[in-house]
Amino acid sequence: MIFACGTWGSIAMAQDVIMTINDTKYVVTVDENTAAGKLFLEVLPLSLNFENFGSNERIAYLPHKLDMNSYEEPISVKRGGMTYYVPWGNLAVFRKSFSCSADLAPLGAMSEEAISALEKSGSADVSFKLK
C-alpha cells in the first residue's frame, strides 16, 4: 500500500476521480474512509496548478483549506501517495517515499502513469472531477 507509518490500510471504500492534464485523463483513487478524502471529494470539481516542493513533492494549493479539526495518525508516504498537508492547506503528491509525518492526512493514491504525468506537467492546469 502507499502509506505505512501509522499503517494506513488498504482503501476499502475508494472513489475513482478523473485527473486531467493537457487533455489526457488519468484515474486516481481517493479513500472515502478518511476525513481528508471525504472533504476533498466534496470540493470537486476543481482545477489546480502544481509546483515542485523540493525534489520529493508536487504541491498545489486548494482554493480553500479543508475543514480538518483532527486527522488520522502519522503516516509514511510512498511514491504516488496523495495527501493533504494540514498546516498549509495544500495537496501534496509524493514523487519519492517520505518518512513519518503527523501533518499529512491521507487522501489516496495515483498510478505510476498518473504520477509520471504530474511530474512532467510543469505549470499546466490539472483538473480533478468525480468519475
Stockholm file with secondary structure:
# STOCKHOLM 1.0

chainA/1-131         MIFACGTWGSIAMAQDVIMTINDTKYVVTVDENTAAGKLFLEVLPLSLNFENFGSNERIAYLPHKLDMNSYEEPISVKRGGMTYYVPWGNLAVFRKSFSCSADLAPLGAMSEEAISALEKSGSADVSFKLK
#=GR chainA/1-131 SS CCBCSSCCCCCSSEEEEEEEETTEEEEEEEETTSHHHHHHHHTCSEEEECEEETTTEEEEECSSCCCCSSCCCCEEECTTEEEEETTTTEEEEESSCEEEESSEEEEEEECHHHHHHHHTCTTCEEEEEEC
#=GC SS_cons         CCBCSSCCCCCSSEEEEEEEETTEEEEEEEETTSHHHHHHHHTCSEEEECEEETTTEEEEECSSCCCCSSCCCCEEECTTEEEEETTTTEEEEESSCEEEESSEEEEEEECHHHHHHHHTCTTCEEEEEEC
//
